[in-house]
């Protein structure tokens, strides 16, 4: 029972630490704006598909129209966001998270 209470105490201490709060701030500072931007981009595609059919139906070349290009760009933007997040996490989040993990491991021993 004492060990479980001790473990909870360690995690509570880490959660209230400046480093953990900084980790949360860095995570939110990147993910919230990026999520909003992606949702806006996706909703633009949906809205244009529903209410701007003439625009989306413009043929660019061959059988390729604006709607198809926008659809493909949805996939491209998803992969770009995943790549950018991996870079962001590697530079800004992982080092701080590793430091916090080492501190927790030391306190638990």
C-alpha positions in Angstrom: 0.0 0.0 0.0 2.8 2.4 0.8 4.5 1.7 -2.6 1.3 2.6 -4.5 0.9 5.8 -2.4 4.6 6.6 -3.0 4.2 6.1 -6.8 1.2 8.3 -6.9 3.0 10.9 -4.9 5.9 10.8 -7.4 3.6 11.3 -10.4 1.8 14.1 -8.7 5.1 15.8 -8.0 6.1 15.4 -11.6 2.7 16.7 -12.9 3.0 19.8 -10.8 6.6 20.5 -11.8 7.6 23.3 -14.1 9.2 20.9 -16.6 6.0 18.9 -17.0 4.0 22.1 -17.4 6.5 23.3 -20.0 6.1 19.9 -21.8 2.3 20.3 -21.9 2.6 23.9 -23.1 5.0 22.9 -26.0 2.6 20.1 -27.0 -0.5 22.3 -26.9 1.2 25.2 -28.6 1.9 23.0 -31.7 -1.1 20.6 -31.7 -4.0 23.0 -31.1 -3.1 25.4 -33.9 -2.2 22.6 -36.3 -5.5 20.8 -35.5 -7.5 23.9 -36.1 -5.6 24.6 -39.4 -6.2 21.0 -40.6 -9.9 21.1 -39.7 -10.3 24.4 -41.5 -8.6 23.0 -44.6 -10.8 19.9 -44.5 -14.0 21.9 -44.0 -13.0 24.1 -46.9 -12.8 21.0 -49.1 -16.2 19.8 -47.9 -17.8 23.2 -48.3 -16.4 23.7 -51.7 -17.5 20.2 -52.7 -21.0 20.9 -51.5 -21.6 24.5 -52.6 -19.0 25.3 -55.2 -19.5 22.4 -57.6 -18.8 24.5 -60.7 -15.4 25.5 -59.2 -14.6 22.0 -58.1 -15.5 20.6 -61.4 -13.1 22.7 -63.4 -11.0 20.4 -65.5 -7.3 21.2 -65.1 -5.9 18.6 -67.6 -7.2 15.3 -68.9 -9.7 13.9 -66.4 -8.1 15.8 -63.5 -10.3 18.5 -61.9 -10.0 20.8 -59.0 -11.9 18.4 -56.7 -9.5 15.6 -57.3 -6.5 17.8 -56.7 -8.0 19.0 -53.4 -8.8 15.4 -52.4 -5.2 14.3 -53.1 -3.9 17.3 -51.2 -5.9 16.2 -48.1 -3.7 13.0 -48.0 -0.6 15.0 -48.7 -1.4 17.5 -45.9 -2.0 14.6 -43.5 1.4 13.1 -44.2 3.1 16.5 -44.0 1.5 17.2 -40.6 2.6 13.8 -39.3 6.1 14.4 -40.5 6.2 17.9 -39.0 4.9 16.6 -35.7 7.5 13.9 -35.6 10.2 16.6 -36.1 8.6 18.9 -33.5 8.4 16.1 -31.0 11.9 15.0 -31.6 13.3 18.4 -31.1 11.0 20.0 -28.5 9.1 17.3 -26.7 11.1 14.1 -26.5 14.2 15.6 -24.8 12.0 17.1 -22.0 9.9 13.9 -21.7 13.0 11.8 -21.5 14.4 14.0 -18.7 11.1 13.7 -16.8 11.0 10.0 -17.2 14.6 9.6 -15.8 13.6 11.7 -12.8 10.6 9.6 -12.2 12.6 6.4 -12.5 15.2 7.8 -10.0 12.5 8.7 -7.5 10.9 5.3 -7.7 14.1 3.4 -6.9 
